[in-house]
Amino acid sequence: MAEGAEAGSSSDLLRNLRDTLASLPETQARIARMIVADPAWVVQTGVELLAERAGVSAPTIVRFARAVGCEGVRDMKLKLAGSLALGTPYVHRSVRPTDAPGEVVRNVVGSVTSMLAEWQSSIDPDRIEAAVAAIRAARRVDTAGTGATSHFLAHDLHARLFRLGIPSNSFSDAHLQLTAASCLGEGDVLVAISFVGRMPALLRTVAVARRAGATVVAITRTGTPLARAADILLAVDVPGDATMRVGTDATIAQIIVIEILSVRLGLALGDGAAPRLAAIHDLLQSEQLDGDDAPDPGRE
């Protein structure tokens, strides 16, 4: 490292990288964020792919490994594997059994922020714009997910779309998803949400929608069957969770994709969106359903 940091001098390389991340030069910080975000993937991945994900050259990865006190990339991976062994991966990949409550807070929040910083660089604005254009041109937009988190996210996107004046539906029942997909037409849009990306019921819905002529926008990981079936992929390539099919990182990343998509849609709709949103806000305020002065049911 430029400042001569000895991040690898301790037995816990992963923790030291996390602690020194804020002080690193940008290129080294980008590599460190990649490592902290998904150390298990780094341990199993070749230097060329590491360099590609970090947006640097392979020799830069080698220099980084030496700068953090390792003999080379292989030694860095061994130290990372040791750090993972010290942790409690089936509770949280960034927490150790000996962590005090304050350290648990810092490490869990730090893990999420590191993931977001790394993932942000991989978001493709052109794909966001392609999804915005398809949704704006659609006669109707359906949102669908399979599983508790995906259902919630699909309903959340649906609620955002109709607030913007975009005709939309959201279905959690597999039979209704299939039926609705068959009623889509040329130019309509199905937004399919699944981090796992291989749920059979959702894949059948996507296949029916495509046969009907609809455009499929998928929010999922790269390389999943859902990603391959989509016309437009909004990728959420973030670390998986040891015990949850859809962990915190994946949930937050998908929510942010939906937020970015909604904001871009609102901007693309121009002057018509803001008055509509303001009218909804004023209505909820006037009905005392969504304001600070709403009645407290716990009081007389």
N, C-alpha and C positions, 0 to 999 in steps of 0.2 A: 504494500500500500504506500501511497505517496508520503504519508506521515510516519511510516515505519511501524505501524500497529502490529502487535503480535497476537492477532485473534486466535491463532491456532496453538498458543502456548499452553492453554488449559486443556483438560480432557474433554470439556464440553464445547466443541467448536461451534455448534449451532447456537448456543446461548450467547457466546462471545460475538458472533456475527450479528445477532439481533441487537445486542447492547451497543455495538459500534456503528450500526447502520447509518444513523443520522449524521455521523461525522465523515463519512466516506466521500471521495470524489464521485461524480455522477456515474461514470462508467463502472467503477467498482461497486457502487451502490446498486446499480442495475443487476449485476451478477449476484450480489448478496441477497437482494430481494427475491430473486428467482430461487435461490437456495433455501431461504427461510420459508418461502411460500409452499414449497413442496420438496422437502429434503429426501423423502423416500424415492421420488422420481429421479432426482439428481444422482442418487447412489447407483441407480440402475441404468443410467443413460450415458451414451458415448459423448465425447468432447465436442464433436461436430454439432450434434443436436443441442447440447447445452449452449454452445455459441450462437446457434440460430435463434433459440428462444430468447436469449439475453440481448440479441442484437449486436454481438461483438464477434471478433475473430477467434478461432481456436487458440492461437498463441496467447491471446489476452486472457483466456480461461486458465491457461497454464501459468501465466505470470501472476494471476490473482491467487491461485492455489499456493504459490511460493510466498506471496506477500502476506498471507494469513498464517504463515508458519508451517506449511506443509511441504514435503519434499517434491510433490507434484500432484497431478489430478487424482491419481490412484490413491495416494496417501490422504488427500483431502476427503475422498469418498469413504475411506476406512474410518477416518475420524468422525465423519458425519454419521456413519452407521453406529459408531460408539455412542454418539450423542443421542441417537434415536433409542438405543438400548437403555440409556440412562433414564429416558422419559417414561410416560405412561400413555402409549399410543392409543390404547383402547378407552382412555378417558379423554385425552386431548394431546395432539402431537407436540404441542409447545409447552406442556406442563410436566413437572417432575413431582414424584411423591413427596419430596422434601420442601416444596415451594410453600412459602407463607402466603396467607390470604392476599396480601398486597401484590406479591409476585404473580399469583394466579391471575389477578385482574390485569396486571401489566402484560403478561405473556399472552393471554387470550386476546386482548384488544390489539396488542402488537402483531399477533399472527394475522388477524383480519386486515389490519391496515397494510401490512406488508403484501398480503395477497392482492388487495385492491390496487396497490401501486404497481405491482407486476402485471396484473391482468389488464389494467387500463391501457397499457401500451399495445395490447393485442386486439383491441376493439377496432373494427373496420368501419369508419364513418360511411364509406360507400354502400355497405350492406344496410346500414341503418337507413340511409336515404332511399335505397331500393325498396325497403319495407314500407317506408312512409309513402312513397309514390304509389305502391300497390294498394295500400289501405285507403288512401285518399280517392283513388279511382274506383274502388269497389262499390258495388250496389249494397253489399252486406259483408260484414266481417264476423266470423265465428271464432271463439276461443275455446280451446279444449286442453285438458290435462288429465293424467291418470295418476292417482295417489294423492294423499292429503295435501302435500305442499304444492303440487302442480295444479290441483283443483283450486286452491286458494289463489295462486298466481293468475290462473285463467280468469277467475271471477274479478280479481283486482283490475286486470287489463280491460275486461268488459266494462267495468264501472267507469274507468277513465275514458273509454271510447265514447260511450253514450253521453257523457258530460260534454264531450267535444262536438256532439251532434252527428256522430258517425253511427249509422244503424248497425247494431251488434247483438250477438247472442253468446251465452256461455252455457255449456251443458256438462254436467259431471257424470250422468248416467251413460254407460257405454252404448246402450241401444239408441238413446236419443242422439248421441254423438254421430253414430252411423247414419241414422235417419236424416239428421240435419245436413250432414256432409253430402248426402245424395241429392239434397235440394239446392245445393250451391250451383252456380253457373259460371260461365266464362267471365273472367275478370273479378269474381268474388274472391275473398281471402279467408283461409283458415290459418289461425295462429296456433300452432301445436307446441305445448310447453312440457318438457320432460328432461331433467338433468340426466337421468339414467339413459333415456333415449332408445329404449328397446322394449317398451311395454306393448304387448301384442294388440290389445284393444285400441290403443291410440294409433298404432301403425296401420291397422285396418281402416280406421277413420281417415287417415291421411291418404291411403290408397284410393278410397272411395271419392274423396274430395278431388283428387287429381284427375280421376276418370271423368268427373263431372265438369272439369275445365277450370277449377279454382286454382289460385296461386297459394302455395303452402309456405308460410313463414315458420321456421322452427327455432325455438330457443332451447338449445341443448349443447352437449359437448361435440367437438369435432370428431368425426369418425364413427359415430353411432349410426345404427340403422335409420333413426329419425333424421339425422343430419344428411345422410345420403339420399333420403326420399324427398328432401325439401327443395323448393325452388330458391329460397333465400334463407341462408343460415346466419343466425345471430348467436355466435359461439360463446359459451360460458366454460372455458377451459381453466378450471380452478381445481385445487386439490380435493380429492374425495374425503370421506369421513370413515373412520375405522369401524364404526358400529351403525351409523345411520345411512340409509340409502341416499338421502339428500341432507348433507350437513349444513352447518351455519354458513360456511364460505359459499356454497352453491346457492343457498337461499338468498343471501345478500346480493350476489352477483346477478341473479335472475331478476330480483327486484330493481336493481339499478338499470338493467337493460330495459325493463318496462318503463322506468322513469325517463330514461333518455328517449325512448321511442315516443312516449306521450308528449314530452316537451317539444320534440322536433315536429310532431303532428300539430301541436298547438301553434307553433311558430309558422308552419307551412300554411295553416288555415287562415292566417292573417287576422284582419280586424274582426272577423266573425266569432273567433273563439273567446276572446277576453270578455265581451259583454255576456255571453252565455254562462261562462264560469262565474262571473260576478253576480248574475241573476240567481244562480243556484246557491251561492254563498249567502246572498241576502235573504233568500227564501228560508234557508235553514236557520239563519239568525232570527228571522221574524217569528218562526214557529218555535223558537227556544229549544231547538233540538241539537244544535251544534255550536253553542257559544258558551262563553265563560259565565253568562248570566242565566244559563239553563236551570230549571228547578232542580233542587237537590231532593231526590226521593227519600233520603234519610231524615229529612227535617219535616216538621209540621207545616 
